[in-house]
Amino acid sequence: MGACLCPSDGPDDASEPPYGPLFFHPYIKGSQIILDESHCIASRVATFHDGIVFSNRPIEPYEKVTMKILKEEGNWHGGLRVGFTWEDPSLIDPSELPPYACPNLIIRGKSRAGVLPDEYGAEGTVVSFWVDSQGCVFCSINQESEGSLLLDGVSVTSPLWAIVDIYGRTKAVQLLDPTSLSTNADKLHLLMWTLDLRSESPCQHLQNLPEERTGDDCAICFGYKANTMMLPCSHASFCSCCSLKILKTSGRCPLCRQKVKRLLHISVLAERESPDVWLEDGKHIQLPR
C-alpha cells in the first residue's frame, strides 16, 4: 500500500473548510440508519447492511473526514467502508439507495469506496480519510502522521461528498472535528481509560513494582503518583500499574495516541540506573488475573 502525509501537508491546507460544519446528511441515508440530534452520530439499527450515510456538504481535497468507532458487533463479518461520490446526495431518492456501498453503489457510477483494514474497526478507534488532488483516497488511524492508500479513481473535477457505509461489525460511528482531537477528544479518551482501569484489579496487586510518590497524581487512577515515562512520546502522567495496563491493551499513549515502545521508571532518570530496567513491549510483565 502507498502512503501519504497527513492532509495538512498537502498543497492545499483545508483546515478551515469553506462550507461550514461537517455532519451526516439528515435525510439521505440507509433504511437501517438512525442519527442523533446533532447528525454527527450514525447507528445501524439491525442487520449488517443498509447503513450508507453521506456528508451533508462537499469535501475539499485534503480535507480530513474523521470519525470515531463507537460500537462494533461481533455477530457479523466485514467492516466499515468509506469513499467519495460526485453525485449530490440531495438528488438521490433514499428508497433507491442500495444495501451496500461496495459494490452496489460503485456499480451505479459516480462513486468510489473501499473497505478499511480490520484493525480500523475496533471500538474507540479514530479513523480519518481524505482525497488528494489526483483522486487518490488515503486513510489513517488515531492521528498517525502518514496515511495508507485505500483506493483511486475519484473524479476531482466535480464537488465530492463523503460516503460512509456502516457495514458488518461496525455498528455506530461519530463524526469528529479534527481540530479538536488534541483537546476534547484526548480528555474523553483519558476519561474512558480511567473508568476501564478502575474496574480492574487495583494497582497494589502488582508485584515488584513499588509505587514511589515522585510526582503528580497518576492521570488515570489518581491513587498513586505518576512515576513512569512512555517512550518515545515522553509523556509521564501515569503510575507504573496504569502504564503497564495501557501497554498490555491498546499499546498507545492516552494523551497523544502514539505507539508505546518502552516504559521507563522515573527513578531511572533521577538515579541513572542501568538501562535493563526499561520495559520493552511488556514482554517480561505479568498482570494480575
C-alpha positions as MATLAB code, in Angstrom:
seq = 'MGACLCPSDGPDDASEPPYGPLFFHPYIKGSQIILDESHCIASRVATFHDGIVFSNRPIEPYEKVTMKILKEEGNWHGGLRVGFTWEDPSLIDPSELPPYACPNLIIRGKSRAGVLPDEYGAEGTVVSFWVDSQGCVFCSINQESEGSLLLDGVSVTSPLWAIVDIYGRTKAVQLLDPTSLSTNADKLHLLMWTLDLRSESPCQHLQNLPEERTGDDCAICFGYKANTMMLPCSHASFCSCCSLKILKTSGRCPLCRQKVKRLLHISVLAERESPDVWLEDGKHIQLPR';
ca = [
       0.000    0.000    0.000;
       1.170    3.502   -0.693;
       1.493    6.231    1.877;
       0.687    9.897    2.056;
       1.496   12.534    4.635;
      -1.409   13.901    6.646;
      -3.738   16.281    4.767;
      -2.235   19.392    6.340;
       0.925   18.561    4.382;
      -0.933   18.656    1.073;
      -0.658   21.545   -1.362;
      -3.977   22.994   -0.260;
      -4.419   23.057    3.502;
      -8.158   22.758    4.133;
      -8.007   23.251    7.893;
     -10.821   25.772    7.568;
     -13.360   24.287    5.124;
     -15.360   26.925    3.267;
     -18.640   25.014    3.512;
     -19.267   25.154    7.261;
     -19.671   22.377    9.854;
     -19.489   18.761    8.771;
     -22.170   16.264    9.766;
     -24.119   13.404    8.184;
     -26.802   14.208    5.625;
     -30.016   14.255    7.681;
     -32.332   12.790    5.037;
     -30.370   10.693    2.556;
     -29.342    7.559    4.428;
     -29.775    3.803    4.500;
     -33.027    2.343    5.797;
     -31.344    0.942    8.930;
     -29.604    4.208    9.931;
     -30.701    6.485   12.750;
     -28.989    9.788   13.537;
     -28.736   11.705   16.794;
     -29.930   15.319   17.058;
     -26.557   16.702   16.009;
     -26.476   14.402   12.939;
     -22.903   13.516   13.930;
     -23.639   10.054   15.351;
     -24.943    7.423   12.967;
     -26.072    3.999   14.202;
     -27.285    0.948   12.306;
     -30.419   -0.469   13.924;
     -30.432   -4.045   12.598;
     -28.979   -6.442   10.002;
     -25.451   -5.894    8.651;
     -26.322   -3.709    5.643;
     -28.438   -0.713    4.560;
     -26.116    1.511    6.544;
     -24.955    4.044    3.948;
     -24.637    7.692    5.018;
     -23.264   10.761    3.251;
     -21.694   14.012    4.355;
     -24.038   16.999    4.464;
     -21.743   19.091    2.294;
     -18.950   18.683   -0.273;
     -15.476   17.731    0.969;
     -12.436   19.657   -0.201;
      -9.290   17.884   -1.457;
      -7.014   17.064    1.506;
      -9.808   17.813    3.983;
      -9.908   15.041    6.577;
     -13.159   13.241    7.328;
     -12.545   11.992   10.863;
     -14.784    9.717   12.883;
     -14.686    7.508   15.933;
     -15.910    3.919   16.031;
     -18.454    3.996   18.857;
     -19.664    0.408   18.708;
     -18.873   -2.835   16.961;
     -20.923   -6.014   16.826;
     -19.236   -9.395   16.717;
     -22.138  -11.249   15.106;
     -21.196  -10.117   11.598;
     -18.188  -10.208    9.303;
     -16.664   -7.296    7.417;
     -16.317   -3.713    8.486;
     -16.528   -0.057    7.618;
     -16.426    1.141    4.005;
     -15.573    4.728    3.106;
     -15.156    6.751   -0.056;
     -16.469    9.660   -2.089;
     -19.243   10.390   -4.577;
     -19.530   13.141   -7.162;
     -23.318   12.731   -7.259;
     -25.122   15.204   -4.988;
     -26.789   13.032   -2.304;
     -29.650   15.522   -2.043;
     -30.741   14.429   -5.512;
     -30.875   10.738   -4.556;
     -34.135    9.078   -3.542;
     -33.379    7.330   -0.203;
     -35.603    4.408   -1.217;
     -33.284    3.792   -4.171;
     -30.118    3.504   -2.073;
     -28.543    0.049   -2.481;
     -27.823   -2.069    0.610;
     -24.045   -1.893    0.113;
     -21.566    0.772   -0.944;
     -19.284   -1.962   -2.291;
     -20.014   -2.973   -4.964;
     -23.614   -1.802   -5.466;
     -23.143    1.958   -5.139;
     -19.901    1.852   -7.115;
     -21.517   -0.039   -9.999;
     -24.060    2.748  -10.386;
     -21.174    5.085  -11.260;
     -20.080    8.458   -9.849;
     -18.857    6.850   -6.603;
     -15.706    5.166   -5.319;
     -15.421    3.365   -1.977;
     -13.228    0.773   -0.303;
     -13.101   -1.482    2.735;
     -10.982   -0.244    5.652;
      -8.440   -2.674    7.177;
      -9.745   -4.854   10.014;
      -7.650   -3.062   12.639;
      -9.537    0.158   11.894;
     -12.819   -1.265   13.203;
     -12.185   -1.615   16.945;
     -14.339    0.403   19.327;
     -12.716    3.694   20.263;
     -10.578    3.849   17.137;
     -10.364    7.240   15.408;
     -10.365    6.872   11.621;
      -9.585    9.595    9.090;
      -9.829    9.524    5.301;
      -9.336   12.117    2.590;
      -8.863   12.524   -1.148;
      -5.926   14.241   -2.807;
      -5.894   16.381   -5.940;
      -5.215   13.307   -8.105;
      -8.299   11.409   -6.932;
      -6.461    9.030   -4.589;
      -8.119    8.267   -1.247;
      -5.940    7.766    1.836;
      -6.842    6.632    5.338;
      -5.134    6.766    8.721;
      -5.822    5.651   12.261;
      -5.583    7.512   15.576;
      -3.975   10.638   14.104;
      -0.989    8.839   12.610;
       1.188   11.204   10.597;
       1.018    9.129    7.406;
      -1.951    7.625    5.622;
      -2.220    4.427    3.591;
      -3.580    4.414    0.066;
      -7.094    2.958    0.098;
      -8.274    3.467   -3.498;
      -8.026    5.755   -6.515;
     -10.158    6.814   -9.431;
     -12.170    9.526   -7.694;
     -13.228   12.309  -10.042;
     -11.941   15.602   -8.664;
     -13.441   17.794  -11.386;
     -16.781   17.991   -9.528;
     -17.799   18.563   -5.883;
     -17.283   15.474   -3.719;
     -19.350   14.188   -0.810;
     -18.042   11.635    1.674;
     -19.565    8.151    1.777;
     -19.569    6.042    4.953;
     -21.081    2.558    4.881;
     -21.697    1.366    8.452;
     -21.435   -2.261    7.496;
     -20.883   -5.616    9.184;
     -19.181   -5.443   12.573;
     -19.304   -1.643   12.658;
     -22.476   -0.606   14.465;
     -22.124    3.132   15.176;
     -19.738    5.973   14.318;
     -19.365    9.601   15.323;
     -18.018   12.394   13.148;
     -15.309   14.410   14.896;
     -13.789   17.825   14.353;
     -10.110   17.068   13.548;
      -9.016   20.406   15.038;
     -10.384   19.422   18.461;
      -8.755   15.997   18.694;
      -5.779   17.287   20.671;
      -8.062   18.664   23.375;
     -11.582   17.402   23.915;
     -11.125   14.019   22.263;
      -7.969   13.297   24.273;
      -9.728   14.224   27.506;
     -12.623   11.936   26.614;
     -10.238    9.108   25.787;
      -8.427    9.600   29.089;
     -11.732    9.531   30.959;
     -12.643    6.255   29.265;
      -9.300    4.788   30.328;
      -9.937    5.919   33.897;
     -13.291    4.139   34.024;
     -11.912    0.967   32.434;
      -8.812    0.718   34.573;
     -10.565    1.416   37.848;
     -12.764   -1.606   37.218;
      -9.685   -3.859   37.008;
      -7.547   -5.233   39.820;
      -6.083   -2.451   41.979;
      -2.517   -1.332   41.408;
      -1.210   -2.623   44.716;
      -1.691   -6.220   43.453;
       1.232   -5.823   41.076;
       4.394   -7.459   42.357;
       7.910   -5.962   42.324;
       6.705   -2.554   41.132;
       6.949   -0.162   44.098;
       4.849    2.939   43.581;
       7.155    5.789   44.517;
       5.401    9.077   45.130;
       7.752   11.076   42.979;
       5.459   13.422   41.053;
       1.873   14.443   40.375;
      -1.006   12.034   40.776;
      -1.500    9.446   38.037;
      -3.903   10.902   35.484;
      -5.810    7.602   35.312;
      -6.178    6.064   38.774;
      -5.319    9.092   40.978;
      -4.281    6.537   43.607;
      -0.541    6.665   43.013;
       1.936    9.260   41.883;
       2.977    9.483   38.250;
       6.338    7.729   38.097;
       6.580    6.164   34.635;
       7.518    7.684   31.287;
       6.166    6.403   27.998;
       8.646    6.271   25.147;
       9.141    7.610   22.572;
       6.482   10.275   23.293;
       7.960   11.038   26.787;
       4.591   11.546   28.472;
       4.961   10.809   32.188;
       1.481   11.336   33.638;
       0.826    7.754   34.797;
       1.830    5.315   37.525;
       3.619    2.096   36.587;
       0.482   -0.013   37.073;
      -1.672    2.016   34.687;
       1.220    2.348   32.236;
       1.635   -1.409   32.105;
      -2.092   -1.887   31.663;
      -2.022    0.505   28.706;
       0.985   -1.300   27.221;
      -0.807   -4.636   27.504;
      -4.075   -3.414   25.950;
      -4.166   -0.550   23.429;
      -0.396   -0.054   23.376;
      -0.890    3.685   22.768;
      -0.352    6.713   24.970;
      -3.778    8.059   26.050;
      -2.547   11.651   25.674;
      -1.072   11.641   22.175;
      -2.147    8.195   20.832;
       1.445    7.459   19.795;
       2.532    3.817   19.849;
       4.289    2.986   23.130;
       7.535    1.083   22.589;
       9.030    1.248   26.076;
       8.221    2.276   29.638;
      10.815    3.985   31.788;
      10.521    4.351   35.555;
      11.151    7.924   36.673;
      13.808    6.768   39.136;
      15.942    5.687   36.177;
      16.211    9.302   35.116;
      16.845   10.536   38.649;
      19.351    7.911   39.733;
      20.921    6.950   36.373;
      20.150    3.282   36.941;
      21.061    0.606   34.425;
      19.023    0.589   31.180;
      17.997   -3.001   31.881;
      15.041   -1.636   33.883;
      13.471   -0.417   30.637;
      10.379   -2.464   29.803;
      10.143   -3.309   26.090;
       6.622   -4.120   24.917;
       5.751   -5.528   28.348;
       7.317   -8.880   27.470;
       8.511   -9.610   30.994;
       5.481   -8.272   32.840;
       2.563  -10.354   34.025;
      -0.531   -8.504   35.126;
      -2.809   -9.939   37.819;
      -5.584  -12.166   36.519;
];
